[in-house]
């Protein structure tokens, strides 16, 4: 599989995971604590947020180019002790980062806008959070 095919496939799998986590009315909702401590890039504007049974997402928009957004988060994640597991550029100029720390998995999905000069990015988190009192970790 080509690199661009791998990036496209990874994005599709992540999107399916997020959508699958949005389940029915009876499914528990993941805690917003999964995103606790992860800042929005300076001069970015919140667009939306979503929570499913196992993941949460916060989406933002900024004037910064996609490579600047990815660079800012790479630096922040490393400085805060996160391990970068994946750093995949996409053919459209976007970037997907996969990071992990303390049983928390986070994905940063950066995409240039096809219609404007803005960049959109989402921070998606899954894993154990501080509100898990069951003692079990996946």
C-alpha positions in Angstrom: 0.0 0.0 0.0 1.3 3.5 -0.9 2.0 6.1 1.8 -1.0 8.2 0.6 -3.2 5.1 0.7 -2.0 4.3 4.2 -2.8 7.9 5.3 -6.2 7.8 3.7 -6.9 4.3 5.3 -5.8 5.5 8.7 -8.1 8.6 8.5 -11.0 6.4 7.5 -10.4 4.0 10.3 -10.2 6.8 12.9 -13.3 8.5 11.5 -15.2 5.1 11.7 -13.9 4.7 15.3 -15.2 8.2 16.3 -18.5 7.7 14.6 -18.9 4.3 16.1 -18.3 5.7 19.5 -21.3 8.1 19.1 -23.6 5.1 19.5 -27.3 5.0 20.7 -29.1 6.7 23.5 -28.1 4.0 26.1 -24.3 4.1 25.5 -22.3 5.8 28.1 -20.5 9.0 27.0 -16.7 9.3 27.4 -15.6 11.9 29.8 -14.4 15.3 28.7 -11.5 14.7 31.1 -9.8 12.8 28.3 -8.9 16.1 26.8 -8.0 17.7 30.1 -4.7 19.6 30.0 -4.4 19.5 26.2 -4.5 23.2 25.1 -6.0 24.6 22.0 -3.3 26.2 19.8 -3.1 30.0 20.5 -5.2 32.1 18.1 -7.4 29.2 17.2 -11.2 29.3 17.4 -13.4 26.4 18.7 -15.7 25.0 16.0 -17.4 21.9 17.6 -17.1 19.1 20.1 -18.4 15.6 20.3 -18.3 12.7 22.7 -19.0 9.0 22.1 -18.8 6.0 24.4 -15.0 5.8 24.2 -13.7 9.0 22.7 -14.1 12.8 22.7 -13.3 15.3 20.0 -12.7 19.0 20.0 -12.4 20.8 16.6 -10.8 24.2 15.9 -10.1 26.6 13.1 -7.0 28.8 12.7 -5.3 31.1 10.1 -2.0 29.2 10.7 -1.0 26.8 7.9 -1.3 23.1 8.6 2.5 22.5 9.0 2.6 25.3 11.7 -0.3 23.7 13.6 1.4 20.3 13.5 4.8 21.8 14.5 3.2 23.7 17.5 1.5 20.5 18.8 4.6 18.3 18.2 6.6 20.7 20.4 3.9 20.9 23.0 3.3 17.2 23.2 7.1 16.4 23.5 7.6 19.2 26.1 4.7 17.8 28.2 6.0 14.2 28.1 3.9 12.6 25.4 5.3 10.0 23.1 4.7 10.5 19.4 3.7 7.2 17.9 2.8 8.4 14.4 3.3 11.5 12.3 1.7 11.1 8.9 1.5 13.8 6.3 -1.4 13.6 3.8 -1.3 14.5 0.1 -3.5 17.5 0.7 -1.0 19.1 3.0 -2.6 17.9 6.2 -1.0 15.9 9.0 -2.2 13.3 11.5 -0.3 12.8 14.8 -0.8 9.9 17.1 0.5 10.4 20.7 0.3 8.6 24.0 0.8 9.3 27.7 -0.4 7.6 30.9 -2.8 5.3 29.1 -4.3 8.2 27.1 -4.2 8.1 23.3 -4.7 11.3 21.4 -4.9 12.0 17.7 -4.3 15.4 16.1 -5.9 15.6 12.7 -4.9 18.8 10.7 -6.5 19.6 7.4 -6.2 22.6 5.1 -9.5 24.1 4.0 -10.2 23.7 0.3 -12.5 26.8 0.3 -10.7 29.2 2.6 -7.2 30.1 3.8 -8.0 28.6 7.2 -6.8 25.4 8.7 -9.1 23.1 10.7 -7.8 20.6 13.3 -9.3 18.2 15.7 -8.0 16.8 18.9 -9.4 13.3 19.5 -8.8 11.5 22.8 -9.5 7.9 23.9 -8.5 5.8 26.8 -8.6 5.8 30.6 -9.5 9.1 32.2 -9.4 10.4 35.8 -13.2 9.8 36.2 -12.8 6.0 35.7 -13.5 4.6 39.2 -14.0 1.0 38.2 -10.3 0.2 38.4 -10.3 -1.4 35.0 -8.2 0.0 32.2 -8.5 -1.1 28.6 
